Structure formats: structure tokens, C-alpha cells
Amino acid sequence: MANMTAVETTLRLVRRDDVRNIAIIAHVDHGKTTLVDGMLKQSRVFRDNQVVGELILDSNALEREKGITILAKNTAIHYRGTRINIIDTPGHADFSGEVERVLNMADGCLLLVDAVEGPMPQTKFVLKKAMELGLKAVLVVNKVDRANARIDEVVHATQDLFLNLATDVAQLDFEIVYTNARAGTATLDPLRPGTDLVPLFETVINSIPAPLVDVDSGFQLLVTNIRHSEYLGRNAVGRVVRGRLSQGDEIVRIDGDSKIWRQRGSQLFAFDGLDTVLLTEASAGDIILITGLDDVNIGDTIAAAETPDALPRLEVEAPTVQMTVGVNTSPFAGREGTFVTSRHLRERLFRELETNIALRVHEGETMDSFLVSGRGELHLAILIETLRREGYEFQVSRPRIIPRTAVWFVNQSKMS
């Protein structure tokens, strides 16, 4: 019977040739967001007379000030009748939790590598995560216009990285595109400069697999992001894993304790450029936004009421550094912030956990302190600055490394 069920499921799978889902991954400052800028502009998302500037998706004030991507973001373009859903991810190692959170929405990835620097530590991390999920990769060698570009060496070094990290022999067969993201050009031959990004678009369409999905079974979606709207309330973002959903259909939310909560999503949206467009129906393979879901959290499953099947929850690697955050006890307390009590601080820190899944918060040794753990000093520094700008006043300790117990097996003897 189990074999029959597996066969029946296989027979139901269809290929969504009208959709491609890709993540753009790289080490910090290798040009991901700049490349997305070019893809948006050349896909005619904006009006000809519209002024959009640079680093369009880095809309957060801290992202623009520091010149890095902090939060993963969704956008979409259309090319030759195909919707290309794009997930722009952070490149700094401290925000790698964002990368882990969103990679499961993609079927393939564009791995950007700087033509001068070559593969860097974060290049290895993000490629390893993509390989573990079985994503089809396209290597994009960026900044090929640089005078000191080492294109052949960088390609060979990246091929070695693929060889070390691949989980399937098919992952060793990947396309290579050479780009100048700032100029908005791509080419398949580094000796022939490109004139636009058409070679990149064509490679995405031809090399990244279309979603192979079951559109006839009960609806199922894993929430990978939460958006807040003043008018629409709490909204869930995720990829439809199976089935279809129409506006007004009865659905359920399955939380981390496997409890089932009946819901009725009010509206469905798809991403389109920097905006969202209203949908009447979403199918497996689509990346959508559902409004009107009460108390939804990242990692929850949204499913059809008649088939409330939960998906595995998202897991990210453990934090590496920790600091103590507490109420300001200095003689100058209460002079800078609006929210100064431990109650205010507790509410805000635990609310941060709803969207910042790489963060950990625990009660401290006193009633007025909290242990906050993150993936690095910059991860914690961004949190501190965000709270300060929101009007919170507090004091913090020096960050400290979280010790771990490592175990090795040497000659079948356990050593710690």
C-alpha cells in the first residue's frame, strides 16, 4: 500500500514551466544586491522615467548606512512568460541565519563570486547549505571588468569548492556566467564583453529546474517570513509546497507544539518587482504572501483544513556569541530612552524572536537582565542599534563566546 501511495504521488507531480524560484547567495560585497538591481531594471519593472537609485532592495536604514544586506528579501521579475521569484540573501556570516531561513523556497541558486577575491569563507557556507538542500547552482563570476580580475583562477577554485561540497554528482555540472553587475551586463564568454543581462536570464530559464509539484493534494505552505502591515495585520510569506489555495478557503495553522488553529486567510499576494499583486488562486511552486493570519510565526505550517499535515520546522545553526542586556543602572539612567523598564525590554526582546530566528533570548541571573545570543558581534550590534533607535534605553555587557563541547574519534578512541 505504501508503494502504491508513492507511485500515485509521483504520477500527480507536474512541472511548473511558468515559474523559476532562485536564491542569490555569496560572500559579503560580491555584488548580489547590485545584480538584483540590474535584473529588476532590465526586466522593465520600473517606468522609463522612474528614478530608483541603487541597492534597491536594501531599504532598511541600517542596511543603507552600513552598505550590507541584513535581511533576506523577496522580489520577482518576468522574462519570456516566466515568473522568476528572486530571494536576495545577506552575505555577512553574522546573518547566515537569514540564508538558512529562506533557501528552502528555492529550486536553484546563483552563486556569485568576485573575480578578484574568489571564493571566501561565506561562499563555502552558503554553497554547503544550498548543496544540502539539493539546489541546482549557477556560478556567476562578477566584477569581471576589474583590471586585476583572476577569472580562470577563480573558476578553478570554485570548481574545487563544488567538488568538496557536492552531495550528488549532478551538482558538479553547472553553468558559468560572467557579469559586471554594476554595468548590468552578462556574457557566457569572458573574452566577449556582454551588453545586457539576457545571457543570465536565459541561463536561469534553461538551467534552473522548474518546480516539480503536486497541485492536486491538500494545500500546504511553510512560513519562512513574517511581514507586518498597518492595514492588513500580520502576514505570512512562504512557498506553496503542494495543492492550491483560493481566497476565502478554510485553512489551519500548525504551530511549533503541533497544535492546530483554524484560520481563514483574507487575501493572497504574489511578489512583483518591489510590489505585491493580488491573486485569486495560488498553486504549488508559487511564493506568496497570505494576510489575516492570527499569531502566525516563522516555521508554522499553513494547510488546508481537511488535510492538516505539518511540514518539518525550520532549523538554523546555533548562536556563537552571547551578551547580557539589562535595565540601565547608571547614574544617567532615564535621560535618553522612552522605554526604560525591564517589562518594556522583555517584551521587545522576545518579540524580536518572531522574525530573527538565529537569535536566542533567555532570562538572566536577575529580574532586570536577559541573556541574548547571536551568530556574531555584528548580529548583536545591529539588534542593539535597532532597539536604541526605537527608543529603548538599556545597558549591555561585552560579547563573549559561547563554549561548545567538541568530541573527536581518533583511532576509535573518544577524545573531548
Secondary structure, 3 states (H helix, E strand, C coil): CHHHHHHHHHHHEEECCCEEEEEEEECCCCCHHHHHHHHHHHCCCCCCCCCCCCCCCCCCHHHHHHCCCCCCEEEEEEECCEEEEEEECCCCHHHHHHHHHHHHHCCEEEEEEECCCCCCHHHHHHHHHHHHCCCEEEEEEECCCCCCCCHHHHHHHHHHHHHHHCCCHHHHCCEEEEEECCCCEEECCCCCCCCCCHHHHHHHHHHCCCCEEECCCCCEEEEEEEEEECCCEEEEEEEEEECEEECCCCEEEECCCCCEEEECCCCEEEEECCEEEEECEEECCCEEEECCCCCCCCCCEEEECCCCCCCCCCCCCCCCEEEEEECCCCCCCCCCCCECCHHHHHHHHHHHCCCCCCCEEEECCCCCEEEEEECCHHHHHHHHHHHHHCCECCEECCCEECCCCCCEEECCEEEC
